[in-house]
Each structure stands twice: as C-alpha cells, then as structure tokens.
Amino acid sequence: MNSFPEPPDLRVRRTQKLLWEALTELMAEKAFDAITVKDICDRAMVHRTTFYKHYTDKYDLLLRGMRSMHEVLQQEMRQQIQATPEETSLHRYELLLTHVLEHERFYRLMLCGNSVSEFHRLLRGYLADFIEAKHTESKKWEHPVPLPLFAQFYAGALISIIAWWLENDCPYTLTQMALYMEEMMHDASDKHKHHTPAPMHSS
C-alpha cells in the first residue's frame, strides 16, 4: 500500500471527475431536473459534504463540466491549428468531428437532450468565432449578409447537423460529414450565388 498521500490537486481532480461522470451517467437515464445531489453522490460514492466542498449545487457541477469540455475543444483545435497552420477548413471540420466522437456520450447529452442550453451557447460562440476567423483570414467578406450574422446562423446549423448525426448513430463517416459540412459552407458563403437584397423602406 502506498503510504504517500496524493497531491491535493490530484485528489481534487479525481473527485471532480467522479462527480462529473456520475452526473452524465444519470443524465443518460433520466431528466436533469429529476436528478438530486444525493443521486450524484451515491453514484460517485462520494459523501455529500465532499460534494459541497467543490460545488454549490448540481447546476454548478453541470455548468463547470460544460465549460471544461468547451475549453478542451478550444485547446485541442488550437494545438492542431498551430501544428499545421496551412490546414484547410475541411481538416478543421474533421478535427471537430473527431473531438465529438471521442466525447460522444457528452455530446449526445448536450446536443440531443432537451434540458441544457448553456453548452449550446458556448459551442455556438466558438463555432461562430471559427467561421469569422476563417473568412477574415482567407479573403475579404463580400457576401450581402454581415459576417457576424452569417457566422451565428451557420454555427447554429452546424450544431443541428452534428446533433442529427449523433441521434441517427452516425450514418455517414467522419470524413463524409466533414466534406458535406465544407460543401454546405462553401455553397452558403459563395457570393456569386447570392444577390444583395433591396434596401428596406419604412412606411
């Protein structure tokens, strides 16, 4: 038996991991509103007093878990982009879908469930920033729709596409999905396929 105590930060991370995994397991079984702190502690085999040393309530646990996964996504994408700065947007879609599949249970809960919207907001913001950066770096934006508005619209569409893909047990391969996403982005942003709308006049 190891007589040396674990570093405090390691013990904290292990406890938080147990609680987060317990919550996501329970969310796969029943609605978030029906889950209690006692349920989470029983599943994680962690005492309630320990839970409250880390989180104020189950909402705090959920929010911090979602933000943590959002940070993981940002970090993974940033590292890959720095490693291969010449990569195409197709490759970035492949990276995004790879991340989704590696954390499939989480994304099924967050995107295919009906009780969590905070992660939608975080992911939509990240994807919108990615879309804006892609067009800002590559060329001047000449689409009649302002780039920030287009980015928010397409980010929402991407989330819906990914949710559909997971809900239908990934009927297309990761590579196929990345190609389709790239093609839809290209079609939607192609300025030659759009006409500038006539200005609106107030009555």
N, C-alpha and C positions, 0 to 999 in steps of 0.2 A: 504493500500500500504506500502511495506517495504521501510523505508527511509534510511536503511543502505546500503551503496554501496557494491557490490560484491567484494570479494578479487580479485586483479588484475590477479592472476594466473588462477582463476576460469573463469573470463571473457575471458581471452586468450584461454583457453581450449574450451570454448563454441563456440567462433568464429571460431577456427580452425576446430572444429567438424562440424559446419555448412558448412564451405567451402569444407571440405573433402567429406561430404555426397552429397553436390551439384555436385561435380566433378564426383563421382561414379554414381550418377543418370544419369548425362549427358552422361557418357561413355557407359551406357546401351542403350542409344538412338542413338548415332552417334559416329563416329570415333574420337579419341582423337585429331587428327590434326585439326579437324573441330570445336573444342571447343575453345572459346575465354575466356579471363578473364572476359569480360562483361557478357557472358553467365553464368559463375560460380557465379558472384556477384548477378546477377538478380535472379538466382535460390535460392541462400542462403539468399537473401535480406540483403546483406552486401555491404557497399559502397566500391568503387574501392580503395579509399585511405586507407581504413581499410585493404583490401586485401594486399596491398603493404607494410603495416606495418609488416606483418607476412611472406610474400613470395615474392621472386623476380619475379616469373612468374608462369605459370601453370605447368611447368616442375618441378620446385622446390616443389610445392604443391604435385604433383604426387610422386616424389621421397621420400619426407619425409613421406608421407602417407604409402608408401610401406615399408619403413624401420620401421615405427612404428608398422605395423602389423607383420613384421618379429620379432620384439622384443617381441610382445605379445605372439607369438608362442613359442619362446625360453623360456619365463618366465613361461608360463603355463606348458610346458613339464618339465622344471626344477623343479617346485614345486611338480608336481606329482611324479617325479622320487625320489625326496628327501623324500616324504611322504611314498612311497612304494619302497624302494631300491631293494627288491627281485623280482620286477615285471619282467615279460617276455617280449621279443620283440613283441609278439602278442599284449600285453596290450599297448605297445608304439604305435603300428600302430592304435589301437583303439583310443588312445588319439589324434593322428594326425588327423584322420578322423573326430572325434568329433569336433575338432577345425575348420576343413574345413567346416563342416555343420553349425556350429554356425556363421560363417562368409561367408556363401555360395555366396552371391552376389559379394563380393570382389574377391573370388577365381575364380568365373566364369569369371569375367572381366580380372583377371591377368593371368589365365592359359588357358582360352578358347578363349581369344581375339587374336588380331594379331598385336598389336602396343606397347606392353610393354615387354621388355626383362630383365630389371633390377631386377624385382621381381623373375624371373626365376633364375637368378644368385644367389640371396640371398637365395632362398629356396633350390636350388641345393647344395649350400655350407653347409647349415645347415644339410640337409639330409645326405650328404657325411660324415660330421663330426660324425653324429649319427651312421652311418653304421661302420665307422672306430672304434669308441669307443666300439660298441657292440662286434666286433670281437677281439679287443685288450683286453677287459676285460674278455671275455669268454674263449678264447683259443689262442694258437699260430697260426698265419696265415700260412697255408701250401698250399694254392692254388697257381698254377703256375703264375697267374696274380698278380702283386704287389697290395697290399691292397688299396693304394690311387687311383690307376687307376680303380680298381673294384668298389670302393665306388662312384666315379664320374659317372661311367657307370650306376650303379644301381640307384643312385639318380635321374638321368635323366629319367630312366624307371619309377620310382615311380611317378614323376611329370606327365608323359604321362598317366599313369594309372588313377591318380586322375582326370586329365582333361577329360579323356574319361568317367569316372564315372559321372562327373557333366554334361557333354554335353549330356549324354543319360539319364538324370533325375534319376540317382542313381538306376539302375535296380537291384542291389544287396544291401542287408542291410549292415550297417556299420560293423557288426560282420563278415558277409561273406567276405566282402572286406579285412578286416584285416587278416582273415585266408588265403585268396588267396595270399595276399602280403607276408605273412610269409612263405607260402609254396614255392612261387617263389624264395624268398631269400634263403631258405634252399636248393632248387634244384641247384640254380646258384652257391652257395658257397661250395657245397659238394665236397670236394677234391677227393672223390672216383669216381666221375663221370667225372673227367677231367684228361687229360694226359698232362704232361709237353711238350710243343712244342719243336721241334728240333731247335737248335740254327741256326740263320740266318748267312749265309756266304756272305761276299761281293765278287762280281765278279772281 
